[in-house]
């Protein structure tokens, strides 16, 4: 597993990620992944990044940090998402009275329109024009009711997600410590038919046109969707087999991490996040949420464009070229070309949100993205690249290979140069309830040269147990 780069985040974001990881005794990748998702949520539709002339990327990020149950994922999520949840509640309170007044006026208007229709139907010919004129005036100026801002969702169908985005400035985030959204995208509520279009278009910022008889039409010019998820690692295993997930590029859009769990090695001592760290982090997120989009010459909302400094561009371009070479046959990304082809764009997006966090108290669009910020994004990109290779390997793994890896993990952790089948079963019976279930994983390890069956050394009465010796070349690597 790659190590989390301690210098990947700076300022209030870095302090918060570090403090939350220590407070919850969880891998820093978990808090870091959620932090990138929250930054992305605050920045999307407000900024775009332009790595080079004629090429722009929105700031939507799709993050997945997979950990088994019991890793305090909910606690980490709540701490990182807190300023966004607070902001939503405060905005709702501010608009509460305005919404009530608008609803009242709308109800009165609708009642007046209904009454005028009845009068028009009964009116004499000389009275009809005046009634019709008033009716047309009212219908031409319907009273709209503002909605409380909502930018975070969890369990939502694709159809409802589109409606929510259309009502909330075409932006939304799905933040969850589970992976249920994968089942939803895969067709949980649509008879097993995947519903990918809205998700794919909302990552790239492509326009959306949805026209259905049973629902209102949804038209969005540049939707933006962020995802911050923390499912169990087992959830990832079957994703590539889901219809369209790999072939249409859904999985290629995620930045994965599968960090090693700290369970079993935690001190279990409380170490709360310092108030000063929490306040600085909350201020950063709230400042970004309060930024309004720019306005173009026609009076339409327009996101601000973030540009790179010359040195940042040089680093990004070198990385883009290097990634291209690594997608060649027999190179590092040969089997994950779909994912790697989007990596340079993801780096630009990460650099964009880190830049906005750094300058949240001023006007980020008036400053160039620095080389230091770009290098932080590149450090994160290397970590995500290493994890992507692990995750896509995991996705293609069958049950027997998975079982063999669990046995090998036990051998490595015990540094067992020689062991018996009984010893293995004794320690792993929580995973393999029956000793017979060890036969296939042990056979696979033997076939691949990891272990060798040797002559049983046990003497005397009692059932003998199979004895295995670990490949000496692998044992040398443990010292």
FENHUNOR-V740552 format. One record per residue. N is the residue number from 0. PHI is phi in radians with two decimals (NA if undefined). Layout:
# FENHUNOR-V740552
n:N phi:PHI
n:N phi:PHI
This chain:
# FENHUNOR-V740552
n:0 phi:NA
n:1 phi:-1.23
n:2 phi:-1.58
n:3 phi:-1.22
n:4 phi:-1.27
n:5 phi:-1.15
n:6 phi:-1.73
n:7 phi:-1.25
n:8 phi:-2.07
n:9 phi:-2.32
n:10 phi:1.07
n:11 phi:-1.14
n:12 phi:-1.21
n:13 phi:-1.07
n:14 phi:-1.09
n:15 phi:-1.23
n:16 phi:-1.04
n:17 phi:-1.14
n:18 phi:-1.19
n:19 phi:-1.19
n:20 phi:-1.07
n:21 phi:-1.25
n:22 phi:-1.12
n:23 phi:-1.76
n:24 phi:0.92
n:25 phi:-2.10
n:26 phi:-1.05
n:27 phi:-1.11
n:28 phi:-1.03
n:29 phi:-1.15
n:30 phi:-1.13
n:31 phi:-1.12
n:32 phi:-1.13
n:33 phi:-1.13
n:34 phi:-1.12
n:35 phi:-1.10
n:36 phi:-1.13
n:37 phi:-1.21
n:38 phi:-1.04
n:39 phi:-1.09
n:40 phi:-1.05
n:41 phi:-1.22
n:42 phi:-1.66
n:43 phi:-1.13
n:44 phi:1.25
n:45 phi:-1.80
n:46 phi:-2.43
n:47 phi:-2.25
n:48 phi:-1.96
n:49 phi:-2.06
n:50 phi:-1.09
n:51 phi:-2.62
n:52 phi:-0.99
n:53 phi:1.50
n:54 phi:-2.29
n:55 phi:-2.23
n:56 phi:-2.29
n:57 phi:-1.24
n:58 phi:-1.79
n:59 phi:-1.35
n:60 phi:-2.19
n:61 phi:-1.97
n:62 phi:-1.98
n:63 phi:-2.35
n:64 phi:-2.18
n:65 phi:-1.62
n:66 phi:-2.52
n:67 phi:-1.17
n:68 phi:-1.05
n:69 phi:1.56
n:70 phi:-1.70
n:71 phi:1.03
n:72 phi:-1.11
n:73 phi:-1.09
n:74 phi:-1.08
n:75 phi:-1.08
n:76 phi:-1.03
n:77 phi:-1.07
n:78 phi:-1.16
n:79 phi:-1.33
n:80 phi:-1.45
n:81 phi:-0.82
n:82 phi:-1.12
n:83 phi:-1.28
n:84 phi:-1.13
n:85 phi:-1.08
n:86 phi:-1.10
n:87 phi:-1.06
n:88 phi:-1.12
n:89 phi:-1.16
n:90 phi:-1.11
n:91 phi:-1.12
n:92 phi:-1.13
n:93 phi:-1.07
n:94 phi:-1.57
n:95 phi:-0.98
n:96 phi:-1.16
n:97 phi:-1.09
n:98 phi:-1.15
n:99 phi:-1.07
n:100 phi:-1.11
n:101 phi:-1.13
n:102 phi:-1.12
n:103 phi:-1.11
n:104 phi:-1.12
n:105 phi:-1.15
n:106 phi:-1.09
n:107 phi:-1.12
n:108 phi:-1.09
n:109 phi:-1.13
n:110 phi:-1.15
n:111 phi:-1.13
n:112 phi:-1.08
n:113 phi:-1.09
n:114 phi:-1.15
n:115 phi:-1.14
n:116 phi:-1.09
n:117 phi:-1.14
n:118 phi:-1.13
n:119 phi:-1.11
n:120 phi:-1.18
n:121 phi:-1.80
n:122 phi:-1.20
n:123 phi:-1.29
n:124 phi:-1.03
n:125 phi:-1.31
n:126 phi:-1.60
n:127 phi:-1.07
n:128 phi:-0.99
n:129 phi:-1.16
n:130 phi:-1.13
n:131 phi:-1.13
n:132 phi:-1.12
n:133 phi:-1.12
n:134 phi:-1.10
n:135 phi:-1.15
n:136 phi:-1.10
n:137 phi:-1.15
n:138 phi:-1.24
n:139 phi:-1.35
n:140 phi:-2.25
n:141 phi:-1.16
n:142 phi:-1.44
n:143 phi:-1.68
n:144 phi:-1.83
n:145 phi:-1.15
n:146 phi:-1.94
n:147 phi:-1.15
n:148 phi:-1.06
n:149 phi:-2.40
n:150 phi:-2.22
n:151 phi:-2.27
n:152 phi:-2.36
n:153 phi:-2.24
n:154 phi:-1.57
n:155 phi:-2.53
n:156 phi:-1.33
n:157 phi:-1.00
n:158 phi:-1.14
n:159 phi:-1.23
n:160 phi:-1.03
n:161 phi:-1.05
n:162 phi:-1.14
n:163 phi:-1.11
n:164 phi:-1.14
n:165 phi:-1.09
n:166 phi:-1.48
n:167 phi:-2.20
n:168 phi:1.08
n:169 phi:1.13
n:170 phi:-2.34
n:171 phi:-2.87
n:172 phi:-2.31
n:173 phi:-1.89
n:174 phi:-2.05
n:175 phi:-2.70
n:176 phi:-1.60
n:177 phi:-2.30
n:178 phi:-2.06
n:179 phi:-1.03
n:180 phi:-1.10
n:181 phi:-1.12
n:182 phi:-1.18
n:183 phi:-1.12
n:184 phi:-1.07
n:185 phi:-1.30
n:186 phi:1.94
n:187 phi:-0.98
n:188 phi:-1.86
n:189 phi:-2.33
n:190 phi:1.14
n:191 phi:1.44
n:192 phi:-1.59
n:193 phi:-1.05
n:194 phi:-2.17
n:195 phi:-1.71
n:196 phi:-0.95
n:197 phi:-1.04
n:198 phi:-1.15
n:199 phi:-1.09
n:200 phi:-1.18
n:201 phi:-1.41
n:202 phi:-1.47
n:203 phi:-1.52
n:204 phi:1.43
n:205 phi:-1.40
n:206 phi:-1.18
n:207 phi:-2.14
n:208 phi:-2.28
n:209 phi:-2.13
n:210 phi:-2.17
n:211 phi:-2.28
n:212 phi:-1.18
n:213 phi:-1.51
n:214 phi:-2.34
n:215 phi:-1.18
n:216 phi:-1.17
n:217 phi:-2.10
n:218 phi:-2.16
n:219 phi:-2.31
n:220 phi:-1.42
n:221 phi:-2.60
n:222 phi:-1.12
n:223 phi:-2.35
n:224 phi:-2.23
n:225 phi:-1.87
n:226 phi:-2.31
n:227 phi:-2.29
n:228 phi:-2.17
n:229 phi:-2.42
n:230 phi:-1.40
n:231 phi:-1.32
n:232 phi:-0.94
n:233 phi:-1.11
n:234 phi:-1.08
n:235 phi:-1.22
n:236 phi:-1.03
n:237 phi:-1.65
n:238 phi:-1.16
n:239 phi:-1.17
n:240 phi:-1.46
n:241 phi:-1.25
n:242 phi:-0.98
n:243 phi:1.51
n:244 phi:-1.07
n:245 phi:-1.57
n:246 phi:-1.11
n:247 phi:-1.72
n:248 phi:1.56
n:249 phi:-1.11
n:250 phi:-1.21
n:251 phi:-1.19
n:252 phi:-1.59
n:253 phi:-1.57
n:254 phi:-1.83
n:255 phi:-1.71
n:256 phi:-2.55
n:257 phi:-2.29
n:258 phi:-1.20
n:259 phi:-1.28
n:260 phi:-1.16
n:261 phi:-1.59
n:262 phi:-1.04
n:263 phi:1.71
n:264 phi:-2.20
n:265 phi:-1.50
n:266 phi:-1.40
n:267 phi:1.11
n:268 phi:-1.70
n:269 phi:-1.26
n:270 phi:-2.45
n:271 phi:-1.03
n:272 phi:-1.17
n:273 phi:-1.00
n:274 phi:-1.03
n:275 phi:-1.12
n:276 phi:-1.18
n:277 phi:-1.09
n:278 phi:-1.12
n:279 phi:-1.11
n:280 phi:-1.14
n:281 phi:-1.04
n:282 phi:-1.09
n:283 phi:-1.03
n:284 phi:-1.16
n:285 phi:-1.15
n:286 phi:-1.03
n:287 phi:-1.19
n:288 phi:-1.14
n:289 phi:-1.43
n:290 phi:-1.24
n:291 phi:-1.61
n:292 phi:-1.18
n:293 phi:-1.27
n:294 phi:-2.14
n:295 phi:-1.47
n:296 phi:-1.10
n:297 phi:-1.60
n:298 phi:1.50
n:299 phi:-1.60
n:300 phi:-1.13
n:301 phi:-2.50
n:302 phi:-1.15
n:303 phi:-1.30
n:304 phi:-1.75
n:305 phi:-1.74
n:306 phi:-2.01
n:307 phi:-1.61
n:308 phi:-1.23
n:309 phi:-1.03
n:310 phi:-1.21
n:311 phi:-1.14
n:312 phi:-1.12
n:313 phi:-1.05
n:314 phi:-1.15
n:315 phi:-1.13
n:316 phi:-1.15
n:317 phi:-1.10
n:318 phi:-1.15
n:319 phi:-1.04
n:320 phi:-1.16
n:321 phi:-1.11
n:322 phi:-1.10
n:323 phi:-1.05
n:324 phi:-1.13
n:325 phi:-1.26
n:326 phi:-1.62
n:327 phi:-1.23
n:328 phi:-0.97
n:329 phi:1.19
n:330 phi:-1.79
n:331 phi:-0.98
n:332 phi:-1.79
n:333 phi:-0.95
n:334 phi:-1.64
n:335 phi:-2.27
n:336 phi:-1.05
n:337 phi:-1.05
n:338 phi:-1.29
n:339 phi:-1.14
n:340 phi:-1.13
n:341 phi:-1.69
n:342 phi:-1.14
n:343 phi:-1.03
n:344 phi:-1.15
n:345 phi:-1.12
n:346 phi:-1.07
n:347 phi:-1.08
n:348 phi:-1.13
n:349 phi:-1.06
n:350 phi:-1.04
n:351 phi:-1.11
n:352 phi:-1.26
n:353 phi:-1.15
n:354 phi:-1.11
n:355 phi:-1.12
n:356 phi:-1.11
n:357 phi:-1.12
n:358 phi:-2.02
n:359 phi:-1.12
n:360 phi:-1.47
n:361 phi:-2.20
n:362 phi:-2.17
n:363 phi:-0.98
n:364 phi:-1.25
n:365 phi:-1.60
n:366 phi:-2.13
n:367 phi:-1.46
n:368 phi:-1.18
n:369 phi:-1.42
n:370 phi:-1.11
n:371 phi:-1.07
n:372 phi:-1.11
n:373 phi:-1.10
n:374 phi:-1.20
n:375 phi:-1.10
n:376 phi:-1.11
n:377 phi:-1.21
n:378 phi:-1.10
n:379 phi:-1.11
n:380 phi:-1.07
n:381 phi:-1.13
n:382 phi:-1.10
n:383 phi:-1.13
n:384 phi:-1.13
n:385 phi:-1.10
n:386 phi:-1.19
n:387 phi:-1.06
n:388 phi:-1.08
n:389 phi:-1.18
n:390 phi:-1.18
n:391 phi:-1.18
n:392 phi:-1.15
n:393 phi:-1.08
n:394 phi:-1.12
n:395 phi:-1.60
n:396 phi:-1.49
n:397 phi:-1.56
n:398 phi:-1.11
n:399 phi:-1.16
n:400 phi:-1.12
n:401 phi:-1.05
n:402 phi:-1.14
n:403 phi:-1.11
n:404 phi:-1.20
n:405 phi:-1.18
n:406 phi:-1.15
n:407 phi:-1.12
n:408 phi:-1.08
n:409 phi:-1.13
n:410 phi:-1.08
n:411 phi:-1.12
n:412 phi:-1.14
n:413 phi:-1.61
n:414 phi:0.83
n:415 phi:-1.46
n:416 phi:-1.24
n:417 phi:-2.59
n:418 phi:-2.70
n:419 phi:-1.85
n:420 phi:-1.10
n:421 phi:-1.15
n:422 phi:-1.10
n:423 phi:-1.11
n:424 phi:-1.13
n:425 phi:-1.00
n:426 phi:-1.49
n:427 phi:-1.99
n:428 phi:-1.21
n:429 phi:-1.19
n:430 phi:-1.68
n:431 phi:-2.06
n:432 phi:-1.05
n:433 phi:-2.06
n:434 phi:-1.10
n:435 phi:-1.09
n:436 phi:-1.24
n:437 phi:-1.46
n:438 phi:-1.03
n:439 phi:-1.19
n:440 phi:-1.08
n:441 phi:-1.17
n:442 phi:-1.11
n:443 phi:-1.11
n:444 phi:-1.14
n:445 phi:-1.16
n:446 phi:-1.09
n:447 phi:-1.67
n:448 phi:1.43
n:449 phi:-1.36
n:450 phi:-2.36
n:451 phi:-2.39
n:452 phi:-1.31
n:453 phi:-2.08
n:454 phi:-1.18
n:455 phi:-1.10
n:456 phi:-1.74
n:457 phi:-1.18
n:458 phi:-2.15
n:459 phi:1.59
n:460 phi:-1.26
n:461 phi:1.73
n:462 phi:-1.24
n:463 phi:-1.40
n:464 phi:-2.02
n:465 phi:-1.03
n:466 phi:-2.00
n:467 phi:-2.20
n:468 phi:-2.00
n:469 phi:-1.49
n:470 phi:-0.90
n:471 phi:-0.99
n:472 phi:-1.09
n:473 phi:-1.34
n:474 phi:-1.08
n:475 phi:-1.04
n:476 phi:-1.26
n:477 phi:-1.47
n:478 phi:-1.31
